Amino acid sequence: MQIIKLREDYIKLGQALKAAGLVESGVEAKIVIQEGLVKVNGAVETQRGKKLVGGEIISYNGEEIKIEL
């Protein structure tokens, strides 16, 4: 599991996928999120701009990312 430490109060879902290196670009992030391939806390999330805060877990393509404060 990868960990992303927040520098601000939140990070957007598309930015988190890019920061973790799971997608190459914002366009790729938009596509995989809209196709329902990304889960946040176990539920499919289709909003690229979803604000994530500490404690949330993203799942995509067999990888997990934990957001920490």
C-alpha positions in Angstrom: 0.0 0.0 0.0 1.3 3.4 -1.0 0.9 6.4 1.3 0.3 10.0 0.2 0.8 12.6 2.9 -1.4 15.7 2.5 0.2 19.1 2.3 -3.2 20.8 2.4 -6.6 19.8 3.9 -7.4 17.5 1.0 -6.2 16.1 -2.4 -8.5 15.4 -5.4 -8.9 11.9 -6.6 -7.3 12.5 -10.0 -4.3 14.2 -8.4 -3.9 11.3 -6.0 -3.8 8.7 -8.8 -1.2 10.8 -10.6 0.9 11.4 -7.4 1.0 7.7 -6.7 2.1 7.0 -10.3 -0.9 4.8 -11.1 -1.8 6.9 -14.1 0.4 8.9 -16.5 -1.8 12.0 -16.9 -4.9 13.8 -15.8 -6.6 12.6 -18.9 -5.9 9.0 -18.1 -7.1 9.6 -14.5 -10.3 11.1 -15.9 -10.9 8.0 -18.1 -10.3 5.3 -15.5 -12.4 7.2 -12.9 -15.3 7.7 -15.3 -15.2 4.1 -16.3 -15.8 3.1 -12.7 -12.4 1.4 -12.2 -11.5 3.4 -9.1 -12.8 2.8 -5.6 -12.7 5.1 -2.6 -13.2 3.3 0.8 -14.5 0.3 -1.1 -17.2 2.1 -3.2 -16.9 3.0 -6.9 -16.2 6.7 -7.3 -16.8 8.5 -10.6 -16.0 12.1 -9.6 -12.5 13.0 -10.6 -12.6 16.1 -8.3 -13.7 14.1 -5.2 -11.9 15.6 -2.3 -10.0 13.1 -0.2 -9.0 13.6 3.4 -6.8 11.7 5.8 -7.7 8.0 6.4 -9.3 7.4 3.0 -8.2 4.5 0.9 -8.2 4.5 -3.0 -8.1 1.2 -4.9 -7.2 0.9 -8.6 -5.8 -1.8 -10.7 -4.8 -4.1 -7.8 -3.1 -1.2 -6.0 -4.1 0.7 -2.8 -3.2 4.2 -1.7 -3.8 5.5 1.8 -4.3 9.3 2.3 -2.6 10.5 5.5 -2.5 13.9 7.2 
